[in-house]
Structures are given as C-alpha cells and as structure tokens.
Amino acid sequence: MLVIRRRPGEALMIGDDIEIEILETGGAHVKLGIRAPKSVPVARKEIYVVGRQNQAASRPIPPVAVEELLGQLKKPSLKPISAL
C-alpha cells in the first residue's frame, strides 16, 4: 500500500485522468473530491463489496449442484406427538 500525506487543497493523480483532491479534514474524517472519466466507476468500498456479493448471490445454481445438495440433506424423522 502506498501512503501519501496530503493537506486540504492538495491533490494526487492516478494515471493521467483521475485526480483526488483533499477538500477538508477534521477529527477522524476526510472529505475527498474525485475527478474521473464517466467510464470509471467510483464507489465507496462498502457499497462495492455489497454489490459484488449481490452479483455472486444472484448467479444461477447449476441443477447438478442443487441435486447434490438435496442428496446431502437428511430427511427429517417424523415422530408421533404423544398424547398429553
């Protein structure tokens, strides 16, 4: 991981077309301004991670995998309810 110290008003470049500027700092917070082409997606990491998890969860499950899983499940034993 590259660590760069910047102050408000200063910026850094990623490649030739992405600029990240420090707008404000205070306490445990930093406000960033990001200039990037519209073709480059920019998102907070937690939103990115949830999106990836949702994509993975929405992928179809092959029928063979479903059959294999069903074969591994134990059938519940039906016990009669005793009279009270």
N, C-alpha and C positions, 0 to 999 in steps of 0.2 A: 504494500500500500504506500502510495506517495502521500506525504503530509506536507502541505503548503500553508504558511501563515499569511493571512491577508487581513487588511483593516477595511472598515467601511469606505466605499468609494473605489476600492481596488478590485481588480478582476483577474481571471485566469482564462486561458484559452485551451480548448480541447480540439485538436486538429485545427483546420483553417476556418471552420464555420460555427463552432459552438463556443459561446462566451458565457462565463458565470461570474456575476458581479456580486460583491458583498454589499448589501443595502443597509442593513442595521445589525448591530449586535447588542445583546443585553442579557445579563444573567446567564441562563443555560440555553438561550435561543439565538439563532442566527437567521436573518432574512436574506434569501438569495434571489437574484434576478437572473433568469436564464434566457439567452438568445440563441435559438437553434432553428434550423430549417424545419418547415412544417412536416417534412418527411421523416424527421427524427422524433420518435415518441419520447416524451418526458413525463415521468410519473414518480410519485413518492414510492419508496421501496415497498412499504407495506401494501400499497394498492397493487403494485406489480406482482408481488408474491401471491396475493389473493386471486388475482386474475389468472395466474399460471395454475394455481390449484383448481380453480373452477374449470379451466380448459381440460386439465387432466381428468377431473371427475366427470366431465361430460362426454368423454370418449366412449364409444360403444364397446361393450364387453363381448368378446367372441363367444359364440354359443358353446364351443368346446370348454371354455373356462367356466361358464355357468354350470354345465353338466358336471364338470369335475368338482366344483364347489358343492353342488347338491349331493353328490355321492359321498362327500366327506362329512356332511351333516348327519347327526344321529337322529333317528326317528324318535319322537317323544313316546314314552311308555304311558299308556292310558291306564290309570289305576282307578278303580271304582271309588266313589265317595262313600265313606262309611256312614251309616245312619247314626244320627245323634241321639 
